[in-house]
Amino acid sequence: MAEEPGKILLPDGTVASAEEDTTTERGKDRNWEEGQYIPVIVKRSDEVRRHPDDSLEHAIDDGLEQLKRPTVSLFLSAIAAGLTVGFSAMAVAVVTQAVAPLESTLLTRIATAVVYPLGFVLCVMSGAQLYTEHTATAVYPLLDRQATFKMLLRLWVIVIAGNLLGAAASASLLTMTETVIQAKAGYVAIGHHLVEFDAFSLIVSALLAGWLMALGAWLVISTRIGFSQMVSIYVVTFLIGLGGLHHSIAGSAEMFTALFISDEFTLRQTMRFIGLALFGNLIGGSLFVGVLNYAHIRKTQPASEASSIKTEDS
């Protein structure tokens, strides 16, 4: 038999097909393998950033877990967060005092913004519970009707109490080690920055800080575990430091230290700052991140599902 041009004969005399026969065992195996394995480039993309739908579900689960957490466990975690954020207060005070002779507001802002995030990175990456994270994260289960307002209020009260106790303890330790750290002038300068504004300005400043912190918590949930999460925390807290915005818990550590270390401040000034900053942080986090994120993501889901069903029917 003459061999046809362009054809390949197998040992058994049959002509090899250019297309793989999916009825053979190898063909079936290849089809199965193609269905099981995800292309590396897609897999890496998924690891870097979650889809907003997945991020929201993860945020709801995380918020629900903290809402149901035992009181003692939650309180101790909140104390740890308040203590850890105190390192930001120390770093900012040292840098503020160091650059003060240069008499440059811009340089002071940039220098303090560089070190301000350090305590926050330690706090968030260690898993300690910070109030400004839960102004949004703990709200998602409530909006999704998986939790009650009573549960949310309980979490806020416990975390705020723990954070403030930790911040006060941190301030006490910083005061006791002042002979080593030598940053009294820095603490005093920060204290004046925290109390010199009127109520409206302080609340709006705290609102912006709460917005950024809640956004940072969202970015941590949306990105892969590790360096990208640290960058997310650093970026949002760098912006808070650069703008001189008021964070209730880090500010409490700064304010308590200024109160303990100098007679220029009063307990009333300290409590006024803490109350206004807590309120502003709450509005910024819950409204500008919690409600808006939940609303825009949940709003797109029915449309996406309907579109998918319509495509399948056609």
Protein Blocks (a to p, Z undefined) as FASTA:
>chain_A
ZZdehiacdfkopacdfbdcfkbmklmmmmmmmmmpccfklmmmmmmpccfklmmmmmmm
mmmmmmmpcfklmmmmmmmmmmmmmmmmmmmmmmmmmmmmnopaklmmmmmmmmmmmmmm
mmmmnopacfklmmmmmmmmmmnopacfklmmmmmmmmmmmmmmmmmmmmmmmmmmmmmn
opmlmmmmmmmmmmmpcfklmmmmmmmmmmmmmmmmmmmmmpcchjklmmmmmmmmmmmm
mnopacfklmmmmmmmmmmmpckbcfklmmmmmmmmmmmmmmmmmmmmmmmmmmmmmmmm
mmmmmmmmmmmmZZ
